[in-house]
Amino acid sequence: MRDETPVLIGAGQFTYRGKPADAPSPLDLLKIAADRAAADAGLAVSDLAALDALAVVGFTVDAPGALSGLPFPRLKNPPASLARLLGADPAWAVYTHMGGNSPQQSINVLCERIAAGESDFGFAVGAEFLGSLMKRLKLGLGFERYGDDIEVEPVRMGDPRPGVTPYEAAHGLGMPINTYPLFENALRARDGRSIEDHQKRLGELFAPFTKVAAANPEAWFPVERSAEELITVNDRNRMIGFPYPKNLNAIMQVDQSAGVLVCSVKKARELGVPQDKWVFLHGCADASDLWYPLERQNYHSSPAMRLTGKRALEMAGVGIDDIDVIDLYSCFPVAVEVGAEELGLALDDPRGLTITGGLPYFGGPGNNYAMHSIAEMTGRLRARPGAWGLCTANGWFMTKQSTGVYSTRPVEGDWTRQDPAIIQNQVDALPHPEIIEAPQGPATVETYTVTHSREGYRGGIVIGRDAQGRRFVAVTPDDEATLRDLESREGVGRTGVVARHPDGKRNLFTPD
């Protein structure tokens, strides 16, 4: 092992389930994860004052959109606030842009910096506090400990682009609960399954995830559920975005934090961290699919998942069959289905596809879920010296992808991260359909979903092609007969007419 080889030495997780009045603040959550990561490495909290690199995953409330307007005092610069609390003065401190890929990307970048001698001792951490925040707002509780006096803007890391265009947003594509079902329905149609058979498959896919969550003390919903329970629509499991009832959606209103300590081999030895705690990132890669949903080649694949997985395995010098422990990003079933297909995994792989329980059951803490899977992976691999682990992380709408391959086996030779631009250039060069924003005339459904509110049907969203093969997005008439019909029989491939909506802002697709 070379002195500058990066190594993970400690990981900490925390889940708060108490009263909202007593809930830890965002900064408290980050600090608890730091304390636990230090303890896991066998370090004193005071040792964290030596951190020279710090990456904090962006809070969901800082993303553009409705949550950004919630009335409570915010941390203007979370990395600076945490560094001050730890007594550290890192030369490199960043706050990530939005995306569930951020934890793995942060680890990848930290390891690159350490291998290059630019950093020596780093910490990647994130938290989510929407669970208690929304309750505190509803109860009219105060927020005395939520802000601080640091006003300097943070350095940001990652891609700052919004996940959708204004045209896409106007039709509802800016909400994951609307957009991921579009991928799911496209996948079902591609495979030629009936709606009933596909729903059964979704339950069978995620039932094992609930079993893992039930055994995980950090899980938000530690309850094992049957496949039938997950897909049966009732008062406790209402439909959200067809074909996903509530039990198949990531749960964002949680209070969870997790962080991972990364340093050089030389620093690990100086700190006295026993080698049986060391876990190495052997392979990694980052890339984004064609950025906006309407640009995608189709809605049942992810070239970025495939290429980042291939690169991470190649860098590690192993194949997918050599992997012993797997955690696929699991915000919705289709993310797992597509991820497994792109990596060459069966959905019933005996190794399992989650080690946490997945975002709908373990919890989907904003952008930070993958930090929990990496923390969990650290413990799993220590318990199985020499085993190989794979974590994937996904941001926006199956857009941003980051992959990591881990093992307690020491890295041999130089640790070198491939320039992400190499894969990105391959993805960006892929052909994709022409997009039309104001289509008129005959059209065909490429994929679709039906959205629901607590009161019942809300509306339909269609991605389709006009007579010239150009892609568009539209809403459907919101009468219940039309929406029920789209849920009762396959909508992909149906024909109809598209025109400007009477509101003048959207398109309207009326099925034949």
C-alpha positions in Angstrom: 0.0 0.0 0.0 1.2 3.4 -0.9 1.1 6.2 1.7 -1.2 8.3 -0.5 -3.7 5.5 -1.1 -7.2 6.6 0.0 -9.0 4.5 2.6 -12.4 4.6 4.4 -11.7 4.4 8.2 -15.0 5.2 9.9 -18.7 5.5 9.2 -21.6 6.7 11.3 -25.4 6.7 10.9 -28.3 8.1 13.0 -32.1 7.9 12.8 -34.2 10.1 15.1 -37.8 8.9 15.8 -38.7 11.0 18.8 -41.0 14.0 19.3 -40.6 16.8 16.8 -40.2 19.3 19.7 -37.0 17.5 20.7 -35.7 16.8 17.2 -32.1 17.6 16.5 -31.4 20.5 14.2 -29.8 20.0 10.8 -26.4 20.9 12.3 -27.0 18.6 15.2 -27.7 15.7 12.8 -24.4 16.3 10.9 -22.5 16.5 14.2 -24.0 13.2 15.4 -23.0 11.5 12.2 -19.5 12.9 12.7 -19.3 11.8 16.3 -20.4 8.3 15.3 -18.0 8.0 12.4 -15.1 9.1 14.7 -16.1 6.5 17.3 -16.4 3.8 14.6 -12.8 4.6 13.6 -11.7 4.4 17.2 -10.9 8.2 17.2 -11.8 10.9 19.7 -14.2 13.6 18.4 -11.3 16.1 18.9 -9.3 14.3 16.2 -11.8 15.6 13.7 -10.2 19.1 14.2 -7.5 17.8 11.8 -9.9 17.5 8.9 -8.5 19.2 5.8 -11.4 18.3 3.5 -15.2 18.3 4.0 -18.1 17.6 1.7 -21.6 18.1 3.0 -24.5 16.7 0.9 -27.1 19.4 -0.1 -30.2 19.5 2.1 -33.5 18.9 0.2 -34.8 22.2 1.4 -32.1 24.0 -0.4 -33.2 22.7 -3.8 -35.1 24.9 -6.1 -38.9 24.4 -5.8 -41.6 24.5 -3.2 -39.4 23.3 -0.3 -37.1 26.3 -0.8 -39.8 28.6 0.4 -40.5 26.9 3.8 -40.4 29.5 6.6 -37.5 28.5 8.9 -34.0 29.7 9.5 -31.4 27.9 7.3 -27.7 27.3 7.5 -26.3 29.5 4.8 -23.0 27.5 4.7 -23.4 24.0 6.2 -19.8 23.0 5.6 -18.5 26.1 7.4 -21.0 25.6 10.2 -20.0 22.0 10.7 -16.3 22.8 10.5 -16.6 25.4 13.2 -18.5 23.0 15.4 -15.7 20.4 15.0 -12.9 22.9 15.5 -11.6 22.2 12.0 -10.4 24.5 9.3 -10.5 22.4 6.1 -8.7 23.9 3.0 -11.3 22.2 0.8 -15.0 22.4 1.9 -17.9 22.0 -0.4 -21.7 21.8 -0.3 -23.1 19.6 -3.1 -25.8 20.5 -5.6 -28.9 18.4 -5.5 -28.9 14.7 -6.4 -28.9 11.3 -4.8 -25.6 10.6 -6.6 -23.9 13.2 -4.3 -22.7 10.8 -1.5 -20.9 8.4 -3.8 -19.6 11.3 -5.9 -18.3 13.0 -2.8 -16.4 9.8 -1.8 -15.0 9.5 -5.3 -13.7 13.1 -5.3 -12.3 12.9 -1.8 -10.4 9.7 -2.7 -9.1 11.4 -5.9 -7.9 14.4 -3.8 -6.2 12.2 -1.3 -4.5 10.1 -4.0 -3.2 13.3 -5.6 -1.8 14.6 -2.3 -4.3 17.5 -2.3 -6.0 16.4 0.9 -5.1 14.0 3.7 -8.1 13.6 6.0 -11.6 14.1 4.8 -15.2 13.7 5.8 -18.3 13.3 3.6 -21.6 13.7 5.4 -25.3 14.6 4.9 -28.6 14.7 6.7 -32.3 15.1 6.2 -34.7 16.6 8.6 -38.0 16.9 6.7 -39.8 14.5 9.0 -39.5 16.7 12.1 -39.4 20.0 10.1 -42.9 19.5 8.6 -44.3 18.5 11.9 -42.7 21.5 13.6 -44.2 23.8 11.0 -47.6 22.2 11.4 -47.5 22.5 15.3 -46.1 26.1 15.2 -42.9 25.1 17.1 -39.9 27.4 17.0 -36.6 27.0 15.2 -34.2 28.6 17.7 -31.3 26.2 16.9 -31.7 25.9 13.2 -29.7 28.8 11.8 -26.4 30.5 12.7 -24.4 33.6 12.0 -22.3 32.4 9.1 -23.2 34.3 6.0 -20.4 33.4 3.5 -21.8 31.4 0.5 -20.4 27.9 0.3 -18.4 26.5 -2.6 -20.7 24.1 -4.4 -19.8 20.8 -6.0 -21.7 18.9 -8.7 -23.9 19.9 -11.6 -26.2 22.9 -10.8 -28.6 22.4 -13.7 -32.3 21.9 -12.7 -33.6 18.4 -13.4 -36.2 19.5 -16.0 -36.8 22.3 -18.5 -39.6 24.9 -17.9 -41.6 23.0 -20.6 -41.2 19.7 -18.8 -42.0 21.3 -15.4 -45.2 22.8 -16.7 -46.4 19.3 -17.4 -45.5 17.9 -13.9 -42.1 16.2 -14.8 -40.3 18.1 -12.0 -41.7 15.8 -9.4 -40.2 12.3 -9.0 -43.5 10.8 -8.0 -44.7 11.8 -11.5 -41.6 11.1 -13.6 -40.4 7.7 -12.3 -43.8 6.0 -13.1 -43.2 7.1 -16.8 -40.1 4.9 -16.8 -41.9 2.0 -15.1 -44.8 2.0 -17.6 -42.4 2.1 -20.5 -40.4 -0.8 -19.1 -43.6 -2.9 -18.6 -44.7 -2.2 -22.2 -41.3 -3.0 -23.6 -41.4 -6.4 -21.9 -45.0 -7.1 -22.9 -46.3 -7.8 -19.5 -49.9 -7.2 -18.5 -50.6 -4.5 -15.9 -51.7 -7.1 -13.4 -48.6 -9.3 -13.9 -46.3 -6.3 -13.7 -47.8 -5.1 -10.5 -47.2 -8.5 -9.0 -43.6 -8.3 -10.1 -43.2 -5.0 -8.4 -44.4 -6.4 -5.1 -42.1 -9.4 -5.4 -39.2 -7.2 -6.1 -39.6 -4.9 -3.1 -40.9 -7.4 -0.5 -37.3 -8.7 0.2 -36.3 -5.0 0.7 -38.8 -4.7 3.5 -37.3 -7.8 5.1 -33.9 -6.2 5.1 -35.4 -3.0 6.5 -37.2 -4.9 9.3 -33.8 -6.1 10.5 -32.0 -2.7 10.3 -32.1 -0.7 13.5 -31.6 2.5 11.5 -34.6 1.9 9.2 -37.4 4.4 9.2 -40.1 1.7 8.6 -38.6 -1.5 10.1 -41.6 -3.6 9.1 -41.6 -6.7 6.8 -44.4 -6.6 4.3 -45.7 -9.1 1.8 -45.6 -8.6 -1.9 -49.4 -8.3 -1.9 -49.4 -5.8 0.8 -47.0 -3.5 -1.1 -49.2 -3.4 -4.2 -52.8 -3.6 -2.9 -54.4 -0.2 -3.1 -56.4 0.8 0.0 -56.8 3.6 2.5 -53.4 3.0 3.9 -51.7 2.4 0.6 -53.3 4.9 -1.9 -52.1 5.2 -5.4 -49.6 8.0 -5.9 -48.5 7.9 -9.5 -49.7 4.9 -11.5 -48.4 2.2 -11.2 -46.9 3.0 -7.8 -49.0 3.0 -4.6 -47.6 4.7 -1.6 -45.6 1.6 -0.4 -43.5 1.7 -3.6 -42.4 5.3 -3.2 -39.3 6.6 -1.4 -40.1 8.3 1.9 -38.4 11.7 2.2 -39.9 13.0 5.4 -37.4 11.4 7.7 -34.8 12.5 10.2 -31.5 10.7 9.4 -27.9 11.4 9.0 -24.8 9.5 7.9 -21.1 10.3 7.3 -17.9 8.6 6.2 -14.3 9.4 7.1 -11.7 9.0 4.4 -8.0 9.6 4.7 -4.6 8.4 3.3 -3.0 5.2 4.4 -0.3 7.3 6.0 -2.8 9.4 7.9 -4.7 6.3 9.0 -1.5 4.9 10.5 -0.8 8.2 12.2 -4.2 8.3 13.7 -3.8 4.7 15.0 -6.8 3.3 13.2 -6.5 -0.5 13.2 -6.1 -2.0 9.7 -9.1 -4.3 10.3 -11.3 -1.2 10.1 -9.9 -0.1 6.7 -12.1 -0.3 3.6 -10.9 0.7 0.2 -12.7 2.2 -2.7 -11.3 0.1 -5.5 -13.4 1.4 -8.4 -15.6 4.4 -9.1 -17.2 6.3 -11.9 -19.6 9.2 -12.4 -21.7 10.3 -15.4 -25.1 11.6 -16.3 -27.6 10.4 -18.8 -28.9 12.7 -21.5 -29.9 15.4 -19.0 -33.5 16.3 -19.5 -36.2 13.6 -19.4 -37.4 14.4 -22.9 -33.9 13.9 -24.3 -33.6 10.3 -23.3 -33.2 7.6 -25.9 -36.0 5.7 -24.3 -37.6 5.2 -20.9 -36.4 1.7 -20.0 -32.6 2.0 -20.0 -29.7 4.1 -18.5 -26.5 4.2 -20.5 -24.9 6.2 -17.6 -25.7 3.4 -15.2 -24.3 0.8 -17.5 -21.1 2.7 -18.3 -20.3 3.9 -14.7 -20.9 0.3 -13.5 -18.6 -1.1 -16.2 -15.9 1.5 -15.4 -16.0 1.0 -11.6 -15.7 -2.8 -12.0 -12.9 -2.4 -14.5 -11.0 0.0 -12.2 -11.4 -2.5 -9.4 -10.3 -5.4 -11.6 -13.4 -7.5 -10.9 -16.6 -8.6 -12.7 -20.2 -8.4 -11.5 -20.1 -12.1 -10.6 -17.2 -11.4 -8.1 -19.3 -8.9 -6.1 -20.5 -10.3 -2.8 -22.6 -7.4 -1.4 -24.8 -5.1 -3.4 -26.9 -2.0 -2.8 -28.7 -0.6 -5.8 -30.3 2.9 -5.5 -34.0 2.2 -4.9 -36.1 5.3 -4.8 -38.7 3.6 -7.0 -38.8 0.0 -8.4 -37.8 1.1 -11.9 -34.5 2.4 -10.6 -33.7 -1.1 -9.3 -35.0 -2.8 -12.4 -33.0 -0.7 -14.8 -29.9 -0.6 -12.6 -30.0 -4.4 -12.3 -30.4 -4.8 -16.1 -27.6 -2.4 -16.9 -25.2 -4.2 -14.5 -26.2 -7.7 -15.6 -28.0 -8.7 -12.4 -31.2 -10.7 -12.0 -33.9 -9.2 -9.9 -34.0 -12.3 -7.8 -30.2 -12.5 -7.4 -29.5 -14.6 -4.3 -27.0 -11.9 -3.1 -29.8 -9.5 -2.7 -30.1 -6.0 -4.1 -30.1 -3.9 -0.9 -28.2 -3.9 2.4 -30.2 -1.1 4.0 -33.8 -1.9 3.1 -34.1 0.7 0.3 -35.5 4.2 0.2 -39.2 3.4 0.7 -38.5 1.4 3.9 -35.1 2.3 5.2 -35.8 5.9 4.4 -35.0 8.2 1.6 -33.1 11.1 3.3 -33.1 13.6 0.5 -29.9 13.5 -1.4 -28.1 11.5 1.3 -29.4 7.9 1.1 -26.3 6.5 -0.6 -24.2 7.7 2.3 -26.1 5.3 4.5 -25.6 2.5 2.0 -21.8 3.2 2.0 -21.8 3.3 5.8 -23.6 0.0 5.9 -21.3 -1.4 3.3 -18.3 -0.5 5.4 -19.6 -2.6 8.2 -20.6 -5.5 6.0 -17.2 -5.7 4.4 -15.3 -5.5 7.7 -17.3 -8.5 8.7 -16.3 -10.3 5.5 -12.6 -9.6 4.9 -11.8 -9.8 1.3 -15.3 -9.6 0.0 -16.4 -7.2 -2.7 -19.2 -4.6 -2.4 -21.0 -2.5 -5.0 -23.0 0.7 -4.3 -24.9 2.7 -6.9 -26.3 6.2 -6.4 -28.8 8.0 -8.6 -29.8 11.7 -8.8 -32.7 13.6 -10.3 -34.8 11.5 -12.7 -32.5 8.5 -13.4 -30.1 11.3 -14.6 -26.9 11.5 -12.5 -25.2 8.2 -11.7 -22.3 7.4 -9.4 -20.9 3.9 -8.6 -18.4 2.6 -6.1 -16.7 -0.8 -5.7 -15.4 -1.5 -2.2 -13.3 -4.1 -0.3 -11.1 -4.5 2.7 -8.4 -5.8 0.3 -5.7 -3.2 0.0 -5.4 -1.3 -3.3 -2.3 -2.2 -5.2 -0.3 0.4 -7.1 -1.6 3.9 -7.9 -5.2 4.8 -7.2 -6.4 6.8 -10.3 -9.9 8.0 -11.0 -10.7 8.2 -14.7 -11.7 11.6 -15.9 -15.5 11.6 -15.8 -15.6 13.5 -19.1 -14.5 10.3 -20.9 -17.8 8.5 -20.1 -19.8 11.7 -20.2 -18.7 12.4 -23.8 -19.9 8.9 -24.8 -23.3 9.5 -23.3 -23.7 13.0 -24.7 -23.0 11.8 -28.2 -26.0 9.4 -28.1 -28.7 10.2 -30.6 -32.1 11.2 -29.3 -35.4 12.3 -30.7 -36.3 15.8 -31.8 -38.5 17.6 -29.3 -41.5 19.7 -30.2 -43.0 22.0 -27.6 -46.3 22.8 -29.4 -47.4 19.7 -31.3 -50.6 19.5 -33.2 -52.5 16.6 -34.7 -52.3 12.8 -34.6 -49.9 11.3 -32.0 -48.9 8.1 -30.2 -48.2 7.4 -26.6 -44.6 6.5 -25.8 -45.2 6.3 -22.1 -47.6 7.8 -19.5 -48.8 7.9 -15.9 -51.9 8.8 -14.0 -51.4 11.0 -10.9 -53.5 10.9 -7.8 -54.1 13.2 -4.8 -55.5 12.2 -1.4 -58.9 12.9 -2.7 -58.6 10.7 -5.8 -57.7 11.1 -9.5 -55.7 14.2 -10.3 -54.7 13.9 -14.0 -52.7 12.1 -16.7 -49.3 12.8 -18.2 -48.2 11.5 -21.6 -44.9 11.5 -23.3 -45.7 10.9 -27.0 -44.6 11.2 -30.6 -46.3 13.3 -33.2 -46.8 12.1 -36.8 -43.2 13.2 -37.7 -41.8 11.2 -34.8 -41.0 14.2 -32.7 -41.3 13.8 -28.9 -43.6 15.9 -26.8 -45.1 15.9 -23.3 -48.8 16.6 -22.6 -51.5 16.2 -20.0 -54.7 14.2 -20.6 -58.3 15.2 -20.0 -58.8 14.9 -16.2 -62.2 13.1 -16.3 -62.3 10.0 -14.3 -63.4 7.8 -17.2 -60.2 8.6 -19.2 -57.9 8.2 -16.2 -59.5 4.9 -15.1 -59.1 3.6 -18.7 -55.4 4.4 -18.7 -54.9 2.4 -15.5 -57.0 -0.6 -16.6 -55.4 -1.3 -19.9 -52.1 -0.6 -21.6 -51.7 3.0 -22.6 -48.3 2.7 -24.3 -48.9 2.6 -28.1 -52.3 4.1 -28.0 -53.2 6.8 -30.5 -54.9 10.1 -30.1 -54.8 13.8 -30.9 -52.5 16.4 -29.3 -53.2 20.1 -29.3 -52.7 23.2 -27.1 -54.4 23.0 -23.7 -57.1 25.6 -23.1 -54.9 27.0 -20.3 -52.4 28.1 -23.0 -49.5 26.8 -21.1 -49.5 23.0 -21.7 -50.3 20.5 -24.3 -53.4 18.2 -24.2 -53.4 14.7 -25.5 -56.8 13.1 -26.0 -56.8 9.3 -26.5 -58.8 7.9 -29.3 
